[in-house]
Amino acid sequence: MGHKEDLLEGAKRCLLEKGYGRTTARDIVAASGTNLASIGYHYGSKDALLQQAFLALTEEWGHRVGPAEEAGKDPSPDPYQRFRDVWAQLIASAEASRPVWKLQTEVVTRIDDDEKLREAIKEPQREGRLGMAEGFLGIDPAAEPEKARVAGLLVQALATGVMIQWMVDPETAPSADDLTEGLKVLMGE
């Protein structure tokens, strides 16, 4: 790996360990084994590097907890079972995902004071919604863009709420079965 990749990996480690606001350029340099000048050369600024590192972490999280299909196994044709299967996978990742969710909540609290950060996360958030619609519900965003958009909005809102509940009180946070039964109630079943 070169300095650019080393900096990104070091910044990701710092974000998970120290958070967004407490990570300094010197922390990143120490974690990456590079030098201060490398940050400016490769990323322009510490903030630009932290934005890239944050986006990389959230994308990596999405790949880790993505669709629940096992290799070679088709998703359930029953939409409730598919919904339940994906939520079970997401919830199973709750404890391991805690540092990423903690970081995400910190970043959200910063966007009113950091317009560049807000702008940097807008498009990845939109893409994440579409990925969630596809992974959770099997909706192809290319074939059904509006359906994927609105379904992604709902799934993203649920995911955020569910993960915050797991962070606050895992003992009473919803299970995949709870969420599926709640969906059935909302659907009048």
N, C-alpha and C positions, 0 to 999 in steps of 0.2 A: 504494500500500500504506500501511496505517496502522502505528502503532507496534507493535501486537501481531504483525502479519505480519513486520515488519522485525526484531523481536526473534527470532522463530522462525528466520528465514533467517540472521541473524547467529550464532545459537547453533549452527545446523547447520554453518556454515563453521568455527566455532571447534572444534566436536567433531572434525571431520575433520582439522583442522590441528594442534590441541593435545592432543586426547584429552579424556576425561571428567573425570579428576581434576585436570588442569592448567588447565582453562577457568575463568576467574574472571568475576564479574559485570561487571567493568570491561572485560574482553576482549569480552564480548558487546555491551556498550554501544558500544565502539569499532567493532566490526564491523557494527553495525546502524544507527549514527548516531542512536541514541535517548538516553535518560538512565536513570540507575539507578532512579529512582522508577517508571519504566514496567514494569520487571520485576515488582515487587511488585503493581502495579496490575493488570496483565494476567495474570500467572501465579501470583502468591502468593509465589513464591520462585525463586531461581536454580535450585535442584534440580528444582522442578516444570517449569521451562522446559527444562532439559537433558533431562529425561525425555521431554517432548513432542518435542523436537528429535531425540532418539535414535529414538523410534518413527517419526517422519516419515521419517528417513533410511532406516530398514530397510524401511519400506513402499515408498518410492520405489525402493529397490534391487529389491524383489520385482517391481515393475511393469516395471522395465528388463530383468530377466532371466527374466521369466515364460514362459508357454508359447511353444514354438518355432515355432508355426504362423505361416507367412507370410500376409500379407493375402490373403484369398480362397482359401487352400490348406487343405484339410482335413488333420488330423494323420494320420499313417500308421496303417492299421488293424492293422499288425503291432506288438504291444506292445513287442517288443525294439527295433524301429526307432524307435518313439516315445520310448522310454526313452533311446536313444542320441542322438536329435535334441535332446532337452531338455538332456541332460548336455553335449552339444557346445556349446550356447548358454551354459550356466552356466560351463563351463570357459573359453570364449572371453572371458567377462567377468572372469576372475580378476584380471588385473592392474589393470583399471579399478576393480574392486570392492575392491581391497586396503584402502583407507582405511576402508571400512565394516566389513570383517571384522576389521580391527585394533581398531576401536572396539568391535565386538561382543565380542571376546575380553576387552577391558578391562572392559566392563560386567559380564560374567560373573564376573570376579574380584572385583567389588565387592558382589555381591548378598548375601553372608553378613554384611556389615557395614551394609547399607542395605536394610531391610525395605520401605520405600516404593518403592524402585527395583525390588525383586523383584516386588512386587505390581503395579507398573505394567506390567511386561513379560509377566506370565503370560498374560493374555487375548490380546494380540497374537501371542504365540508359538503359542497354540492355533489361532488363526485362520490363522496362517501355515502350519501343518501341513496344514490343510484345503485351503488354496490350492495347496500343493505337490502334494497328492494329485490335485487337479483338473488342475493344469497339467502335471505330469509324467506322470500315469497316466490322465488322462481320467475320473476317478471323480467323479461329482457328489455333493458332500457332502449336499445336500438329499435326494437319492434314496436314497443308501446311506451314512448317517452313520457307522456303525461301520466299514465297509470303508474309508471315507475317513480316519477317525481313525487306524486302525492302519497304513494305507499311508502316511499323512502322517508318522507317527512315524518310520517307516523312512527315508523320503526326507529328512526333516529331519536325522536322524542321519547319513546319508550325505553330505548337503550340507555339514554342519559339518566332518566329517572330511576330505572332499575339499578344501574351501577351505583348511583348515589345512595340509594337505599341500602345496598350491600356494604358500602363504605361506612355508613352511619350505624347500622344495626343488622348484622348478618343473621341474627337469630329470628327476626321477623320479616326480613326481606322476602320478596316473592320468589317462588320456585317456578320452574318451567310449567309445571302442572297448574299452579295458581294463575299464571298469565294466560294459559290456554283456556282454563275454565272462565276466567274473566272475559276473554274475548268472546267466548260462546254466549255469556250473559249479555254482553253488548250487542251481539248479533241476534238476540231474541231466541236462542236455542236452549 
